[in-house]
Amino acid sequence: MRVFRRQMPNGKLSPTYYVHYEVDGKRVVKSTGCKTEREAMQVAKNLVAPLRQQHSARALVETHRQLLTGADTVPLVEAWERFATKPKAQATSEEQREANRIRWVDFVAFMAAQFPAVTHLGLVTRSHAEAYLTHVREHGRFQRVIEYKRGRHVVRCKAKERKLAGRSLNAIHDTCKMVFTGLAQDAGLVENPFAGVARLKPEYQCREAFSM
């Protein structure tokens, strides 16, 4: 953390001080509104202190959870590979497994962009699950460029922003819930964040048996 005066387009220094700090690897620059370095430093300390406490609290919760359960930390980016090695109750086709992987990768991309501090399964809460499901229900997939395997080749295609059908949205919901369920013991999860979120109701179409 440091305070400084910015150089303006005319070459002069700004009349007020700015503070520079990093949060979860992201660079943040904000104005303190102060004209002296001493006052700016005090404002900067008051601004950064809650963020440091929040980061420490997350670390404390994660450590406490590991001690209670004896579980490992399972990074979101490694969760699918770990889940894929688990024995399944029902056999699935290669196409279905690839579809599930793509859905999970989309969720991981969303978390990395919207909640970069949440890097492990144990840190994902219901509010994160609700935020992701709300996004896909309103805007479609988070990732616009999708990679999938076709035989030995990797195919890349760009998805348009469009609303998905209820069946597709429930499939996304079910995939995320399935991964958390499969890795619950490994990650020492207290609850599945996707389990408490309501699925969409089936869409029915009224059709008459005969028509004129």
Summary of the structure (lengths in Angstrom):
residues: 212
radius of gyration: 23.3
end to end distance: 76.5
largest distance: 85.2
contacts: 532
relative contact order: 0.11
helix: 48%
strand: 15%
